[in-house]
Amino acid sequence: MSRQKFYVAGYFIHFFLIATVATREFFWVLSQSRTIFSSSLNQTWRKAEEASSVALLQDPHTPSGLRQATATYLHLAGIESGYGFFAPNITGQCKLVFELHYPDGRTESAVPAVSSDASGLRVATLLDKIGWSKYDALREPIIKMFTQAAWREHRDATMIRAVLGMVVLPTIDEYENGIGSSNEFLYSYEYKFEPAAPKP
């Protein structure tokens, strides 16, 4: 195979993966009843989503080496996280709230602090990714880093409970009946801290 044919093949494979990931995420959104389409079509959208996963070699019957190689390329190229529905993907479904406990019995609530809108988008994307992840060994250290950052802003707190939840949007029918969004609990972690030393 000549070098030019190799580059052309690589080009088509790369953009096929982009289009397939975007299509899969699009069908996932449709299957969640968050559009004007009837909920009776949800099963059709789920089947289309599954077909997209098969095209991405993410079916369990695909040889593990091929499946891992494809997943690695998707992550390294940034395809897996950046092309959901529209690029960049719409985020903000998962929320992280800190419950701050103080020695005198007070409790407060806080959310991760960000320095800019761009930082907020990155944090929202990260929370969505770890919220959907089933791998606790990855999720827990990330939540711990967020919690330590929150403690640096609230040094008097002796215990912080980090609660990761998901905002569940209503279906079209629910919205028309006046039902709003709700919160669904996902994970909770508790961290204890030594009280800050008094300033001289």
N, C-alpha and C positions, 0 to 999 in steps of 0.2 A: 504494500500500500504506500503510495507516495505521501510526502509530508502534507501537501495541499489537501488531499482527500482525508487525511487524518484530522486536520484542523476543521474541515467542513463537518465531518462526523461528530467531532467534539462540540462544535457550535450547535448542531441540531439536538444532540443529547442534552446539553445544558439547558436550552430553551424549552425542550420537551418537559424536563423536570420542573422548570419554573411554572409552565402552563398547567401541569398536572397537580402540583401543590396548590396553586391558586384555585383550580377547579374543585379539588377535594375540600378546601376550606369553604368555598362558596356553597357546595352541596351540604356541608355540615350546618352552616347558618340557616339554610332553607329547612333542614330537617328539625330545627329547634323551634319552629312555628314563630319566627320573629319577622315574618314578611307578610305581605298581603295574600299569599297563596293559602289555600285551604289546608287544614291540618290533615285531611285525608290523603294528601300527597307525601306526608312525612316518610312513609315506608319506601316510596320511590326514591326520595332524596337520599335516604340511608343506603339503599342499594347502589346508587350512583357514587356515593362517598366511598363505599367498600370497593367498588370497581376501580376508583382512582388509587386507592391504597394498594390494590393488586398491581396496578401499572407502575407504582413506585417501588415494587418488589418488597412491600412490607407485609405481605401475607405470611402467616406462620408456616405454610408449606414451602415457602421459598428457602433454598439452602442458606444456612445461617451466614456463611462467609459472604455470599452475594448480598444478602440483606444488610449486613453490617457495613460492607463497603459502600453501598448506596446511601445508607444513613449517615456515614461519615462524610461523604461528599456533600450531601444536602446541608449538613451543619457547617462544614468548612467554607462552603460557598455562600452561606447565609440565606439559602433558599428556604429552609424549613421554617425560619422565624420571621421572615420579612415579606412574604407574599400571600398572607392570609386575607381573603376576601378582596381587599384593595391594598396596595402597597403604599406606605407601611400598614401593617395590619391594625385593625381597630381594636384597642385594648381597653382595659379598665373594668373587666368583669370581676376580677378577684381583688379583695381589699384586705389590708393588714392594719389592725388596730392594736395599740398597746394599752394595757390596763396597768397603770402605775400605782404601786402600793408604798405608802410612807410609814415611818416608824410610829407616828402619832395616830395611825388608823385611817388617814385620808386616802382616797383613791381618785385618780384622774385618768382621763383618756387622752391619747395622742395618736397621731398617724406619722408615718415616715416624713421627715422634713426634706425638701428638695430646694435647690438654689435657683432653678429656672424651669421654664415650661419644657425644654428639651430633656432635662433631668427627670421631670415628672413623667414624661412619656416613656423613658427608659425604665424607670421604676415600675410603672404600670405594666409594661411588657414583661418584665422579669417576674412580677407577681403572678401574672397570668400563666406563665410557663411553669413556675414551681407549684402553682395551685392545681394544675392539671396533671402534674407528674405524680406517679405512684411510687417513686423512689425516695423513701424517707431519708436515706443516708445523704442525699443531695439537698433535699429541702431544708432539713434541720440546721445545718451549718449556715445557710444563707439567711434564714430567719434569725439565727443567733447574731450574725453580723449586723442586721438591721436593729436588733434589740440593744446591742452594745452602743450603737450610734445614738439610739434614743436615750440610753442611760447617761451618755456624756452631756446631753442637754438637760437632764433631770437628775443631778448627782445625789440628791437627797433620797431618792427612791431606793428601797431595799429589796423589792421584788417587782419584776415586770412579767406580766402574762401577755404573750404575743398570740393574738387570735387571727387566724387566716380564714376568711369567709368569701362567699361568692354572691354577687348581686344577681338574683334571678329575675329576669325581665318577664313581664306578662305576655301571654299570647295575644293575638289580635282580638279574639273573642273576650278574653279577660279584660283587656284594656277598654273595650267598648262597654263593658259592664262596670266600669269604674274601679277595677282592681289594679293597684299599682305594683311596683317592683317589691321584692322581698329579699331578705338576707338568709343565706344558707351557710351553716357552720361547716368548715372543712377540717381544720387542724388547730391545736392549741399547744403552746409550749410555755413553760415557766422557768424563769431564771432569777437567781438570788444574787444580790450585790451587797458588798460591804458599804455601810453609810460613809459618805464623804467626810474627810477630816475637816474640822472647823478651821476657817481662815485665821491666821495669826493677826 
